C-alpha cells in the first residue's frame, strides 16, 4: 500500500514512529513535512520518501499561509505521489484549502487534542484554528484518537461514531536513539521528575504542595522540574529553593531528554486537565513508573498499581502518598518496571499499533 503521511507543524516524531513501522511492514511510505523540520530527516527510515513544503521561520509561515502557491505546491506533491491513503498526523490548517482537490483520496486524521482547552500557543486559541480543525474532522474519512475519553469528546462535538477510531499511543523510541548517554552517577537517586512545557493545567502548584509532605516522610527523595517556561511562579519560595528540588527552566534539547528520564525513578503528571501526554510515553520508553491524575485519557494509559498510580486531580495529599508508596517498596518499583517493559513490547509497540492503522487504511479505501 502506498501511504502518505502529512505532518506540517511541530517536530514529526509521531509521524516518524508510524512511518518507520509501516516501512518495516513493506508498505510504500511517503511523508510530507515542513521544511523547518528537515533537520529531523534522520529520524525516518532510509526507505521512506521525505518531501517538504516551504514552511520555515515563523515570518515565512505567515507569508506562505496567504500565498496560493503554497497550497498549489502541497497539492502537486500529493498528486505526484498519488497515494492509496493519506494520513494527516499534524498541520491541518495548511491542508484545508487543498481538501477539495484531494477528495478522491481516502483521508485519515489523527486528532491529538479534541478538546482544545489546554493549547498554550496563541494560534491554538484562535477561531481559525478551531474552525480548520472542525472542518478537517468533517471531511476526513476516519478520525483517530488515543483514548475512549477522547472518543466521547468527539461524539459530544457531533462527530458520528462510525468515523472515530481509537488506537493506543505508542512510546517514542527515538529519544533512546538520540540520547547523548551522559552518565547519571553524579546525580541524586530516588529522583522524581516533572517534565514538559510549563502551563497552568499541568498542576505544578499541586506538585509543589505535595513535595514538602513527601520530603517529611522520605527525606532522601529528590525532585527535578524541567521544562520551557516559568516554573517558580507555581511554587512557594521555600519549595523552589529547597536543596532537594532542582529546577531547569529552559527548552530541553532532545539529546538531553534521555539523561533526565534515565535518572528518574518516577515521573509525575499532576495535571488538572488534559487529554493525553507524550511525556508518559517517554517515561515508559525508559522503563519509568508514573503517577498521573485521573483526567482525560491519562488513566487509560496507566495500569493502576502495575505501571504506576492514578490519583485524583488537585489533591496534593493523594499525590504525595502515591509517590511515597512507590519509594517505600522496592518490590513495587521493580514490578512496575517489569510490567512497563512488557507493556512497551506489546500494546504500546508501534509495530503492533500500525497493524491496527493498516486495518483502518483498508477500511477507508473500501468505503471511499
Secondary structure, DSSP 8 states (H G I E B T S, - for coil): -EEEEEE-SS-THHHHHHHHHHHHTT-EEEEEEEGGGGGGGGGS-TTSEEEEES--SHHHHHHHHT-HHHHHHHHHHHHHH--SEEEEEE-GGGTGGGGGGSTTSEEEEE-S-SS-TT--STGGGSHHHHHHHHHHHHHSSEEEESSHHHHHHHHHTT--GGGEEE------THHHHH------TTS-SSEEEEES---GGG-HHHHHHHHHHHHHH-TT-EEEEEESS--GGGS-HHHHT-TTEEEEES---HHHHHHHHHT-SEEEE--SS-S--HHHHHHHHTT-EEEEESSTTGGGGS-BTTTEEEE-TT-HHHHHHHHHHHHT-HHHHHHHHHHHHHHHHTTT-HHHHHHHHHHHHHHHHHH-
